[in-house]
Amino acid sequence: MADPLSLDEITRQLEDLPGWEHKNDKVSKEFTFENFRDAMGFITRISYEAEEQVHHPEIFNVYNTVDISLSTHDAGGKVTEKDITLAKTIESLYNN
Amino acid sequence: MADPLSLDEITRQLEDLPGWEHKNDKVSKEFTFENFRDAMGFITRISYEAEEQVHHPEIFNVYNTVDISLSTHDAGGKVTEKDITLAKTIESLYNN
């Protein structure tokens, strides 16, 4: 079970994650794409990584936008290292 | 461009769509699955139908749940026949 990160630690980690925000005990980012297909492709790529990391984001899609929010259920819904790891993976998918 | 449906017409249409609700000018339903993979498979199947109908739902996924909300942007964000058609398609995907 992962421990919740301190606010300072979350702030420090988000310095390496441009556009990600910490609010409501989650780290979140809204991604925008050319169209629905590209948005759906991104969600699909995220889904494989989520299964591999045994950690699943909240995913909200409307047409060409994808909102991702991460927190750790087993840590009382707080942000843990697992969320930072998955955020970094998602960020790298977006940039590749 | 589709015209907004009347409240009576929406109510009548939802009689054929068990579990679907009309609220905040949208028709919505929460679907639950065995696991994340099944939820993601459902989203993927919806995505092809959405492209074919040139009409896209709001999709919210957390692990094994998928919330779908439908309204028509071109009709001022109101519910139209396009939403009912897509809702029926999504319902049939869920049941097959």
Backbone of each chain as ProteinMPNN parsed JSONL, in Angstrom:
{"seq_chain_A": "MADPLSLDEITRQLEDLPGWEHKNDKVSKEFTFENFRDAMGFITRISYEAEEQVHHPEIFNVYNTVDISLSTHDAGGKVTEKDITLAKTIESLYNN", "coords_chain_A": {"N_chain_A": [[0.846, -1.204, 0.0], [0.539, 2.179, -0.853], [1.876, 5.218, 0.548], [0.335, 8.388, 1.286], [1.545, 11.279, -0.398], [3.337, 14.146, 0.809], [2.208, 17.609, 0.774], [4.267, 19.295, -0.025], [5.935, 17.499, -1.342], [4.31, 16.683, -3.447], [4.026, 19.106, -4.821], [6.669, 19.494, -5.567], [7.069, 17.303, -7.26], [5.276, 17.915, -9.302], [6.544, 19.894, -10.643], [7.958, 18.724, -12.644], [5.99, 18.014, -14.335], [4.418, 19.457, -16.592], [1.515, 21.478, -16.759], [-0.012, 19.855, -15.198], [-2.136, 19.75, -12.354], [-2.675, 20.08, -8.818], [-5.497, 19.371, -7.148], [-8.422, 19.037, -5.09], [-7.484, 16.717, -3.813], [-6.385, 15.281, -5.905], [-4.251, 14.702, -8.762], [-4.319, 16.329, -11.828], [-4.941, 16.782, -15.374], [-5.928, 18.468, -18.349], [-6.124, 17.358, -21.612], [-5.843, 18.2, -25.048], [-6.921, 17.467, -28.36], [-6.698, 16.972, -31.979], [-9.053, 15.839, -32.899], [-11.851, 13.572, -32.247], [-11.03, 10.923, -32.708], [-8.265, 10.954, -32.258], [-8.252, 11.658, -29.583], [-9.481, 9.395, -28.498], [-7.646, 7.45, -29.21], [-5.522, 8.18, -27.555], [-6.66, 7.679, -25.029], [-6.918, 4.915, -25.227], [-4.244, 4.097, -25.377], [-3.392, 4.951, -22.864], [-4.896, 3.17, -21.363], [-3.678, 0.64, -21.544], [-1.266, 1.063, -20.215], [-2.239, 1.684, -17.709], [-3.347, -0.757, -16.91], [-1.005, -2.254, -16.803], [0.388, -0.969, -14.764], [-1.298, -1.48, -12.751], [-3.054, 0.48, -11.851], [-5.452, 2.959, -12.027], [-6.711, 5.659, -13.901], [-9.094, 8.422, -13.464], [-11.038, 9.118, -16.199], [-12.171, 11.49, -18.418], [-13.926, 12.201, -21.235], [-14.77, 14.437, -23.797], [-15.564, 14.791, -26.976], [-12.863, 16.113, -28.46], [-11.325, 16.411, -26.202], [-9.587, 15.263, -23.299], [-9.806, 14.641, -19.999], [-7.774, 13.893, -17.336], [-7.61, 12.477, -14.141], [-5.933, 11.69, -11.17], [-5.694, 9.66, -8.305], [-5.143, 7.755, -5.308], [-6.89, 5.057, -4.436], [-6.438, 3.109, -2.415], [-5.047, 4.587, -0.626], [-6.729, 6.183, 0.791], [-7.829, 7.833, -1.115], [-5.96, 9.768, -1.651], [-3.076, 11.502, -3.074], [-0.416, 9.596, -4.274], [2.848, 8.08, -4.773], [2.314, 6.302, -6.83], [0.468, 7.649, -8.401], [1.976, 9.764, -9.373], [3.846, 8.391, -10.868], [2.169, 7.221, -12.843], [1.144, 9.557, -13.981], [3.471, 10.613, -15.133], [3.96, 8.66, -17.052], [1.654, 8.967, -18.668], [2.019, 11.571, -19.525], [4.325, 11.213, -21.073], [3.307, 9.571, -23.097], [1.64, 11.399, -24.313], [3.436, 13.125, -25.41], [4.703, 11.702, -27.363]], "CA_chain_A": [[0.0, 0.0, 0.0], [1.336, 3.405, -0.987], [1.573, 6.29, 1.492], [0.072, 9.689, 0.661], [2.678, 12.204, -0.47], [3.108, 15.451, 1.441], [1.932, 18.689, -0.177], [5.551, 19.75, -0.567], [6.429, 16.496, -2.276], [3.465, 16.763, -4.656], [4.42, 20.343, -5.518], [7.987, 19.253, -6.158], [6.896, 16.359, -8.379], [4.534, 18.542, -10.405], [7.46, 20.754, -11.406], [8.372, 17.948, -13.826], [4.78, 17.599, -15.057], [3.801, 20.709, -17.025], [0.077, 21.476, -17.003], [-0.699, 19.062, -14.182], [-2.514, 20.523, -11.175], [-3.111, 19.341, -7.642], [-6.701, 19.93, -6.517], [-9.366, 18.027, -4.584], [-6.742, 15.485, -3.506], [-6.028, 14.568, -7.13], [-3.463, 15.419, -9.769], [-5.167, 16.334, -13.025], [-4.587, 17.587, -16.54], [-6.798, 18.361, -19.523], [-5.396, 17.228, -22.875], [-6.677, 18.528, -26.211], [-6.48, 16.792, -29.591], [-7.288, 17.439, -33.226], [-10.395, 15.293, -33.113], [-12.287, 12.492, -31.36], [-10.217, 9.714, -32.899], [-6.981, 11.125, -31.578], [-8.54, 11.605, -28.141], [-9.769, 8.006, -28.155], [-6.37, 6.747, -29.304], [-4.782, 8.508, -26.331], [-7.295, 6.93, -23.939], [-6.581, 3.498, -25.399], [-2.84, 3.911, -24.994], [-3.362, 5.064, -21.406], [-5.534, 2.003, -20.739], [-2.697, -0.454, -21.428], [-0.317, 1.418, -19.155], [-2.964, 1.596, -16.434], [-3.415, -2.173, -16.559], [0.343, -2.697, -16.46], [0.758, -0.393, -13.463], [-2.392, -1.825, -11.83], [-3.478, 1.756, -11.288], [-6.373, 3.43, -13.072], [-7.104, 7.073, -13.777], [-10.412, 8.88, -13.889], [-10.911, 9.596, -17.576], [-13.378, 12.169, -18.893], [-13.755, 12.578, -22.646], [-15.802, 15.081, -24.613], [-15.04, 14.978, -28.329], [-11.394, 16.138, -28.625], [-10.639, 16.669, -24.937], [-9.468, 14.154, -22.345], [-9.411, 15.054, -18.651], [-7.266, 12.783, -16.526], [-7.406, 12.763, -12.716], [-5.291, 10.554, -10.504], [-5.529, 9.558, -6.859], [-4.95, 6.345, -4.956], [-8.004, 4.539, -3.626], [-5.914, 2.405, -1.238], [-4.432, 5.556, 0.293], [-7.803, 7.095, 1.198], [-8.118, 8.783, -2.185], [-4.922, 10.811, -1.69], [-2.061, 11.358, -4.115], [0.763, 8.826, -3.87], [3.872, 7.879, -5.8], [1.691, 5.601, -7.964], [-0.169, 8.659, -9.261], [3.041, 10.517, -10.047], [4.397, 7.475, -11.88], [1.229, 7.115, -13.963], [1.102, 10.883, -14.629], [4.662, 10.729, -15.984], [3.719, 7.778, -18.201], [0.637, 9.597, -19.529], [2.673, 12.739, -20.129], [5.237, 10.749, -22.122], [2.456, 9.132, -24.213], [1.127, 12.598, -24.989], [4.537, 13.79, -26.108], [5.339, 10.784, -28.311]], "C_chain_A": [[0.877, 1.247, 0.0], [0.917, 4.44, 0.054], [1.249, 7.577, 0.738], [1.345, 10.545, 0.656], [2.316, 13.49, 0.276], [2.811, 16.497, 0.362], [3.215, 19.176, -0.83], [6.077, 18.783, -1.627], [5.619, 16.525, -3.583], [3.863, 17.984, -5.49], [5.742, 20.146, -6.246], [7.872, 18.346, -7.387], [6.215, 17.02, -9.577], [5.404, 19.518, -11.202], [7.945, 20.06, -12.677], [7.182, 17.537, -14.695], [3.994, 18.835, -15.504], [2.312, 20.561, -17.306], [-0.715, 20.647, -16.009], [-0.944, 19.925, -12.956], [-2.872, 19.585, -10.03], [-4.333, 20.032, -7.06], [-7.657, 18.803, -6.151], [-8.696, 16.673, -4.361], [-6.443, 14.632, -4.738], [-5.002, 15.381, -7.905], [-4.152, 15.225, -11.111], [-4.546, 17.14, -14.147], [-5.633, 17.384, -17.633], [-5.941, 18.365, -20.778], [-6.352, 17.517, -24.031], [-6.061, 17.942, -27.477], [-7.148, 17.407, -30.814], [-8.754, 17.025, -33.349], [-10.672, 14.147, -32.125], [-11.4, 11.259, -31.482], [-8.886, 9.804, -32.182], [-7.164, 11.064, -30.061], [-8.743, 10.156, -27.707], [-8.501, 7.154, -28.239], [-5.524, 6.953, -28.054], [-5.338, 7.715, -25.142], [-6.922, 5.447, -24.022], [-5.141, 3.222, -24.977], [-2.676, 4.011, -23.478], [-3.861, 3.772, -20.766], [-4.559, 0.841, -20.567], [-1.7, -0.186, -20.31], [-0.965, 1.299, -17.776], [-3.049, 0.144, -15.976], [-2.045, -2.679, -16.094], [0.757, -2.204, -15.069], [-0.258, -0.752, -12.373], [-2.845, -0.578, -11.077], [-4.258, 2.487, -12.381], [-6.797, 4.871, -12.859], [-8.614, 7.253, -13.873], [-10.223, 9.525, -15.252], [-12.234, 10.235, -17.986], [-13.118, 12.682, -20.298], [-14.991, 13.288, -23.178], [-15.149, 15.451, -25.94], [-13.499, 14.955, -28.368], [-10.638, 16.439, -27.34], [-10.664, 15.429, -24.039], [-8.967, 14.724, -21.023], [-8.984, 13.832, -17.869], [-7.101, 13.258, -15.087], [-6.903, 11.511, -12.031], [-5.287, 10.723, -8.99], [-5.485, 8.071, -6.535], [-6.005, 5.89, -3.961], [-7.502, 3.926, -2.316], [-5.231, 3.328, -0.238], [-5.471, 6.61, 0.678], [-8.114, 8.154, 0.149], [-7.136, 9.94, -2.255], [-3.935, 10.53, -2.821], [-0.837, 10.626, -3.56], [1.755, 8.756, -5.044], [3.3, 7.174, -7.041], [1.05, 6.581, -8.944], [0.866, 9.447, -10.046], [3.647, 9.661, -11.169], [3.477, 7.388, -13.095], [1.116, 8.45, -14.715], [2.285, 11.05, -15.574], [4.524, 9.853, -17.233], [2.751, 8.432, -19.191], [1.236, 10.796, -20.261], [3.601, 12.304, -21.271], [4.456, 10.2, -23.326], [1.992, 10.338, -25.023], [2.203, 13.238, -25.854], [5.246, 12.897, -27.121], [4.326, 10.236, -29.321]], "O_chain_A": [[1.836, 1.347, 0.765], [-0.26, 4.531, 0.403], [1.816, 7.835, -0.324], [2.121, 10.521, 1.611], [1.147, 13.869, 0.362], [3.124, 16.297, -0.811], [3.252, 19.438, -2.033], [6.593, 19.195, -2.666], [6.175, 16.406, -4.675], [4.015, 17.896, -6.709], [5.911, 20.574, -7.388], [8.499, 18.593, -8.417], [6.538, 16.721, -10.727], [5.039, 19.919, -12.308], [8.296, 20.714, -13.659], [7.343, 16.803, -15.669], [3.014, 19.213, -14.862], [1.893, 19.637, -18.003], [-1.943, 20.718, -15.973], [-0.095, 20.724, -12.56], [-3.311, 18.455, -10.241], [-4.234, 21.143, -6.539], [-7.698, 17.762, -6.806], [-9.26, 15.626, -4.676], [-6.269, 13.417, -4.635], [-4.895, 16.594, -7.73], [-4.52, 14.111, -11.483], [-3.745, 18.047, -13.922], [-6.153, 16.284, -17.821], [-5.13, 19.268, -20.982], [-7.52, 17.13, -23.997], [-4.841, 17.924, -27.641], [-8.042, 18.246, -30.7], [-9.584, 17.784, -33.849], [-9.834, 13.808, -31.289], [-11.061, 10.628, -30.481], [-8.436, 8.836, -31.569], [-6.339, 10.494, -29.347], [-8.234, 9.739, -26.666], [-8.307, 6.243, -27.433], [-4.89, 6.021, -27.558], [-4.581, 7.153, -24.351], [-6.646, 4.81, -23.006], [-4.861, 2.231, -24.302], [-1.916, 3.25, -22.878], [-3.322, 3.326, -19.753], [-4.606, 0.134, -19.56], [-1.335, -1.088, -19.556], [-0.333, 0.873, -16.809], [-2.849, -0.155, -14.798], [-1.942, -3.43, -15.125], [1.393, -2.928, -14.302], [-0.094, -0.372, -11.213], [-2.997, -0.578, -9.855], [-3.789, 2.617, -13.512], [-7.195, 5.254, -11.759], [-9.327, 6.35, -14.31], [-9.352, 10.375, -15.433], [-13.287, 9.602, -17.911], [-12.215, 13.487, -20.527], [-16.113, 12.805, -23.03], [-14.284, 16.326, -25.998], [-12.901, 13.88, -28.313], [-9.434, 16.695, -27.378], [-11.627, 14.662, -24.028], [-7.846, 15.225, -20.936], [-9.729, 12.859, -17.751], [-6.522, 14.316, -14.84], [-7.389, 10.409, -12.284], [-4.928, 11.776, -8.464], [-5.757, 7.232, -7.394], [-6.003, 6.291, -2.797], [-8.058, 4.18, -1.247], [-4.877, 2.907, 0.863], [-5.139, 7.78, 0.869], [-8.6, 9.237, 0.473], [-7.435, 10.976, -2.848], [-3.957, 9.466, -3.439], [-0.299, 10.992, -2.516], [1.523, 9.292, -6.127], [3.746, 7.419, -8.162], [1.083, 6.374, -10.157], [0.672, 9.759, -11.221], [3.921, 10.15, -12.265], [3.934, 7.47, -14.235], [1.006, 8.467, -15.941], [2.132, 11.564, -16.682], [4.92, 10.25, -18.328], [2.999, 8.447, -20.397], [0.993, 11.006, -21.449], [3.653, 12.956, -22.314], [4.904, 10.352, -24.463], [1.957, 10.304, -26.253], [1.912, 13.821, -26.899], [6.272, 13.286, -27.679], [4.689, 9.447, -30.194]]}, "seq_chain_B": "MADPLSLDEITRQLEDLPGWEHKNDKVSKEFTFENFRDAMGFITRISYEAEEQVHHPEIFNVYNTVDISLSTHDAGGKVTEKDITLAKTIESLYNN", "coords_chain_B": {"N_chain_B": [[-29.482, 20.33, -38.993], [-30.498, 19.345, -35.785], [-33.641, 19.505, -34.018], [-34.436, 20.5, -30.637], [-35.901, 18.085, -28.479], [-39.185, 17.875, -27.044], [-40.04, 17.96, -23.508], [-41.974, 16.046, -22.91], [-41.682, 14.32, -25.074], [-39.06, 13.411, -24.701], [-39.372, 12.047, -22.255], [-41.127, 10.066, -23.095], [-39.532, 8.69, -24.927], [-37.526, 7.725, -23.247], [-38.766, 5.69, -21.949], [-38.254, 3.428, -23.343], [-35.656, 3.027, -22.76], [-34.127, 1.657, -20.428], [-32.925, 2.675, -17.258], [-31.772, 4.982, -18.149], [-31.56, 8.483, -17.632], [-33.045, 11.764, -17.601], [-31.465, 14.671, -17.108], [-30.158, 17.913, -16.276], [-30.34, 18.866, -18.907], [-29.424, 16.716, -20.387], [-29.303, 13.264, -21.501], [-28.574, 10.445, -19.61], [-26.611, 7.645, -18.414], [-25.276, 5.33, -16.053], [-23.027, 2.76, -16.443], [-21.973, -0.452, -15.351], [-19.236, -2.685, -14.968], [-17.408, -5.852, -14.982], [-14.711, -5.359, -14.689], [-11.882, -3.138, -15.379], [-10.958, -3.592, -18.001], [-13.195, -4.566, -19.362], [-14.844, -2.347, -19.146], [-13.374, -0.519, -20.67], [-13.407, -1.792, -23.138], [-16.095, -1.494, -23.771], [-16.248, 1.312, -24.024], [-14.616, 1.626, -26.259], [-16.091, 0.286, -28.235], [-18.334, 1.93, -28.277], [-17.107, 4.189, -29.304], [-16.664, 3.764, -32.061], [-19.267, 3.672, -33.061], [-20.076, 6.235, -32.424], [-18.465, 7.786, -34.112], [-19.498, 6.911, -36.542], [-22.109, 7.829, -36.397], [-21.624, 10.448, -36.317], [-21.73, 11.838, -33.922], [-21.116, 12.531, -30.595], [-20.612, 11.21, -27.372], [-20.444, 12.383, -23.9], [-18.049, 10.889, -21.964], [-17.319, 9.226, -19.047], [-15.043, 7.564, -17.169], [-14.263, 5.478, -14.463], [-12.32, 3.07, -13.313], [-14.227, 0.308, -13.235], [-16.579, 1.464, -14.061], [-18.676, 3.258, -16.324], [-19.808, 6.301, -17.233], [-22.193, 7.7, -19.252], [-23.169, 10.567, -21.007], [-25.46, 12.403, -22.935], [-26.015, 15.014, -25.215], [-26.945, 17.575, -27.574], [-24.775, 19.531, -29.191], [-25.142, 21.299, -31.37], [-27.741, 21.979, -31.042], [-27.981, 23.807, -29.059], [-27.074, 22.515, -26.821], [-29.106, 20.888, -25.978], [-31.356, 18.01, -25.661], [-31.776, 15.926, -28.42], [-33.177, 14.078, -31.233], [-30.922, 12.806, -32.2], [-29.49, 12.173, -29.924], [-31.129, 10.339, -28.675], [-31.08, 8.301, -30.563], [-28.343, 7.561, -30.471], [-28.186, 6.79, -27.793], [-29.841, 4.53, -27.828], [-28.308, 2.878, -29.469], [-26.0, 2.571, -27.858], [-27.118, 1.313, -25.652], [-27.854, -1.091, -26.871], [-25.348, -2.119, -27.485], [-24.435, -2.611, -24.921], [-26.053, -4.656, -24.143], [-25.342, -6.797, -25.698]], "CA_chain_B": [[-29.457, 20.597, -37.545], [-31.606, 18.678, -35.093], [-34.402, 20.339, -33.085], [-34.573, 19.924, -29.296], [-37.14, 17.348, -28.215], [-39.97, 18.373, -25.901], [-39.899, 17.137, -22.295], [-42.864, 14.89, -23.061], [-41.095, 13.4, -26.055], [-37.905, 12.768, -24.044], [-39.922, 11.096, -21.277], [-41.677, 8.941, -23.848], [-38.408, 7.931, -25.502], [-36.751, 7.054, -22.184], [-39.478, 4.468, -21.536], [-37.598, 2.309, -24.04], [-34.221, 3.053, -22.432], [-34.081, 1.432, -18.981], [-31.748, 3.176, -16.535], [-31.39, 6.304, -18.651], [-32.227, 9.588, -16.952], [-32.942, 13.088, -18.203], [-31.161, 15.724, -16.134], [-29.228, 18.945, -16.761], [-30.427, 18.928, -20.379], [-28.735, 15.573, -20.999], [-29.746, 11.925, -21.119], [-27.375, 9.831, -19.025], [-26.696, 6.36, -17.713], [-24.026, 4.756, -15.558], [-22.878, 1.333, -16.718], [-20.981, -1.085, -14.486], [-18.635, -3.876, -15.583], [-16.615, -6.712, -14.109], [-13.374, -4.817, -14.464], [-11.469, -2.026, -16.225], [-10.859, -4.004, -19.408], [-14.536, -4.626, -19.934], [-15.309, -0.956, -19.281], [-12.639, 0.095, -21.784], [-13.935, -2.4, -24.351], [-17.39, -0.834, -24.023], [-15.942, 2.662, -24.526], [-14.078, 1.495, -27.623], [-17.202, -0.047, -29.134], [-19.12, 3.162, -28.412], [-16.379, 5.197, -30.096], [-16.89, 3.522, -33.492], [-20.651, 4.08, -33.36], [-20.116, 7.705, -32.335], [-17.893, 8.294, -35.36], [-20.419, 6.607, -37.636], [-23.287, 8.703, -36.27], [-21.095, 11.825, -36.226], [-22.33, 12.366, -32.694], [-20.171, 12.031, -29.591], [-21.074, 11.325, -25.985], [-19.51, 12.604, -22.798], [-17.708, 9.577, -21.413], [-16.541, 9.321, -17.808], [-14.664, 6.212, -16.722], [-13.443, 5.196, -13.291], [-12.143, 1.615, -13.2], [-15.207, -0.565, -13.915], [-17.819, 2.184, -14.366], [-18.673, 4.169, -17.475], [-20.95, 7.218, -17.27], [-22.422, 8.292, -20.574], [-24.149, 11.654, -21.07], [-25.684, 12.809, -24.323], [-26.799, 16.186, -25.595], [-26.566, 17.964, -28.935], [-24.115, 20.836, -29.218], [-25.757, 22.151, -32.414], [-29.105, 22.339, -30.633], [-27.843, 24.57, -27.82], [-26.811, 21.614, -25.697], [-30.349, 20.209, -25.564], [-31.511, 16.629, -26.128], [-32.451, 15.79, -29.722], [-33.325, 12.724, -31.747], [-29.581, 12.221, -32.348], [-29.091, 11.612, -28.622], [-31.938, 9.13, -28.442], [-30.552, 7.273, -31.467], [-27.062, 7.065, -29.938], [-28.486, 6.085, -26.534], [-30.342, 3.193, -28.179], [-27.155, 2.119, -29.956], [-25.153, 2.245, -26.701], [-27.869, 0.317, -24.884], [-27.785, -2.394, -27.561], [-23.97, -2.622, -27.294], [-24.321, -3.105, -23.542], [-26.84, -5.879, -23.991], [-24.919, -7.815, -26.659]], "C_chain_B": [[-30.708, 20.024, -36.87], [-32.314, 19.667, -34.161], [-34.429, 19.687, -31.707], [-35.907, 19.186, -29.176], [-37.869, 18.005, -27.042], [-39.74, 17.449, -24.706], [-40.755, 15.883, -22.403], [-42.263, 13.844, -23.997], [-39.889, 12.676, -25.449], [-38.396, 11.698, -23.061], [-40.432, 9.843, -21.975], [-40.558, 8.044, -24.397], [-37.652, 7.151, -24.425], [-37.472, 5.812, -21.644], [-38.862, 3.228, -22.191], [-36.114, 2.197, -23.703], [-34.044, 2.903, -20.92], [-32.785, 1.933, -18.357], [-31.264, 4.53, -17.01], [-32.237, 7.362, -17.97], [-32.073, 10.87, -17.759], [-32.673, 14.106, -17.097], [-30.1, 16.663, -16.7], [-29.168, 18.99, -18.295], [-29.622, 17.837, -21.084], [-29.499, 14.292, -20.683], [-28.49, 11.128, -20.751], [-27.664, 8.46, -18.458], [-25.315, 5.955, -17.226], [-24.054, 3.253, -15.782], [-21.768, 0.772, -15.835], [-20.524, -2.409, -15.1], [-17.862, -4.683, -14.548], [-15.297, -6.049, -13.736], [-13.081, -3.692, -15.47], [-11.444, -2.409, -17.704], [-12.22, -4.05, -20.078], [-15.117, -3.214, -20.123], [-14.666, -0.299, -20.496], [-13.101, -0.5, -23.118], [-15.258, -1.761, -24.755], [-17.165, 0.565, -24.612], [-15.459, 2.599, -25.974], [-15.193, 1.195, -28.62], [-18.105, 1.17, -29.343], [-18.443, 4.126, -29.378], [-16.601, 5.007, -31.602], [-18.293, 3.965, -33.907], [-20.773, 5.598, -33.36], [-19.568, 8.331, -33.611], [-18.866, 8.087, -36.515], [-21.634, 7.529, -37.609], [-22.896, 10.185, -36.257], [-21.748, 12.537, -35.038], [-21.584, 11.715, -31.529], [-20.677, 12.247, -28.171], [-20.016, 11.949, -25.077], [-19.299, 11.252, -22.138], [-16.867, 9.786, -20.164], [-16.306, 7.918, -17.288], [-13.851, 6.281, -15.436], [-13.45, 3.684, -13.096], [-13.226, 0.829, -13.944], [-16.535, 0.133, -14.22], [-17.622, 3.128, -15.548], [-19.959, 4.991, -17.422], [-21.046, 7.833, -18.647], [-23.47, 9.392, -20.443], [-24.237, 12.155, -22.496], [-26.497, 14.09, -24.403], [-26.261, 16.628, -26.955], [-26.064, 19.406, -28.955], [-24.818, 21.801, -30.178], [-27.184, 22.557, -32.086], [-29.049, 23.048, -29.282], [-27.642, 23.692, -26.6], [-28.052, 20.924, -25.173], [-30.373, 18.777, -26.114], [-32.311, 16.616, -27.442], [-32.582, 14.306, -30.082], [-31.96, 12.033, -31.887], [-29.118, 11.556, -31.046], [-29.845, 10.323, -28.324], [-31.414, 7.98, -29.314], [-29.256, 6.685, -30.922], [-27.275, 6.312, -28.627], [-28.976, 4.664, -26.826], [-29.21, 2.299, -28.694], [-26.294, 1.658, -28.782], [-25.824, 1.166, -25.854], [-27.779, -1.068, -25.536], [-26.371, -2.984, -27.477], [-23.839, -3.245, -25.905], [-24.999, -4.455, -23.378], [-26.431, -6.996, -24.953], [-23.436, -8.14, -26.516]], "O_chain_B": [[-31.828, 20.209, -37.346], [-31.68, 20.552, -33.586], [-34.445, 18.46, -31.605], [-36.919, 19.629, -29.718], [-37.249, 18.609, -26.167], [-39.305, 16.308, -24.863], [-40.32, 14.792, -22.035], [-42.332, 12.642, -23.738], [-39.714, 11.475, -25.655], [-37.887, 10.577, -23.049], [-40.208, 8.72, -21.522], [-40.634, 6.816, -24.337], [-37.192, 6.037, -24.673], [-36.865, 4.984, -20.965], [-38.944, 2.123, -21.655], [-35.398, 1.38, -24.281], [-33.838, 3.889, -20.212], [-31.692, 1.658, -18.854], [-30.436, 5.161, -16.353], [-33.437, 7.191, -17.755], [-31.106, 11.043, -18.5], [-33.534, 14.371, -16.259], [-29.255, 16.258, -17.499], [-28.1, 19.131, -18.891], [-29.194, 18.006, -22.226], [-30.254, 14.238, -19.712], [-27.492, 11.135, -21.472], [-28.79, 8.146, -18.074], [-24.311, 6.202, -17.894], [-24.985, 2.564, -15.365], [-20.755, 1.431, -15.597], [-21.32, -3.153, -15.673], [-17.687, -4.262, -13.404], [-14.829, -6.167, -12.603], [-13.924, -3.345, -16.297], [-11.865, -1.628, -18.557], [-12.376, -3.624, -21.222], [-15.785, -2.929, -21.117], [-15.335, 0.396, -21.26], [-13.178, 0.213, -24.119], [-15.507, -1.519, -25.936], [-17.818, 0.948, -25.582], [-15.848, 3.42, -26.805], [-15.24, 1.77, -29.707], [-18.582, 1.411, -30.451], [-19.105, 4.796, -30.17], [-16.714, 5.988, -32.337], [-18.48, 4.557, -34.97], [-21.481, 6.177, -34.185], [-20.135, 9.292, -34.131], [-19.041, 8.966, -37.36], [-22.128, 7.956, -38.652], [-23.758, 11.061, -36.193], [-22.238, 13.661, -35.142], [-21.439, 10.493, -31.484], [-21.116, 13.342, -27.818], [-18.842, 12.032, -25.439], [-20.258, 10.559, -21.796], [-15.827, 10.444, -20.211], [-17.248, 7.179, -17.003], [-12.884, 7.036, -15.332], [-14.477, 3.099, -12.752], [-13.151, 0.697, -15.166], [-17.508, -0.522, -14.594], [-16.554, 3.709, -15.738], [-21.058, 4.451, -17.549], [-20.085, 8.42, -19.146], [-24.527, 9.186, -19.846], [-23.225, 12.312, -23.18], [-27.529, 14.233, -23.747], [-25.245, 16.116, -27.427], [-26.823, 20.356, -28.764], [-25.058, 22.962, -29.846], [-27.769, 23.388, -32.779], [-29.955, 22.908, -28.461], [-27.995, 24.071, -25.484], [-28.058, 20.427, -24.047], [-29.526, 18.39, -26.919], [-33.379, 17.22, -27.543], [-32.158, 13.42, -29.34], [-31.856, 10.818, -31.713], [-28.448, 10.523, -31.062], [-29.289, 9.357, -27.801], [-31.317, 6.838, -28.862], [-29.078, 5.467, -30.908], [-26.614, 5.304, -28.379], [-28.577, 3.712, -26.155], [-29.164, 1.108, -28.388], [-25.903, 0.493, -28.715], [-25.174, 0.226, -25.398], [-27.646, -2.082, -24.851], [-26.21, -4.202, -27.405], [-23.204, -4.287, -25.743], [-24.573, -5.288, -22.578], [-27.098, -8.028, -25.02], [-22.914, -8.979, -27.25]]}, "name": "protein", "num_of_chains": 2, "seq": "MADPLSLDEITRQLEDLPGWEHKNDKVSKEFTFENFRDAMGFITRISYEAEEQVHHPEIFNVYNTVDISLSTHDAGGKVTEKDITLAKTIESLYNNMADPLSLDEITRQLEDLPGWEHKNDKVSKEFTFENFRDAMGFITRISYEAEEQVHHPEIFNVYNTVDISLSTHDAGGKVTEKDITLAKTIESLYNN"}
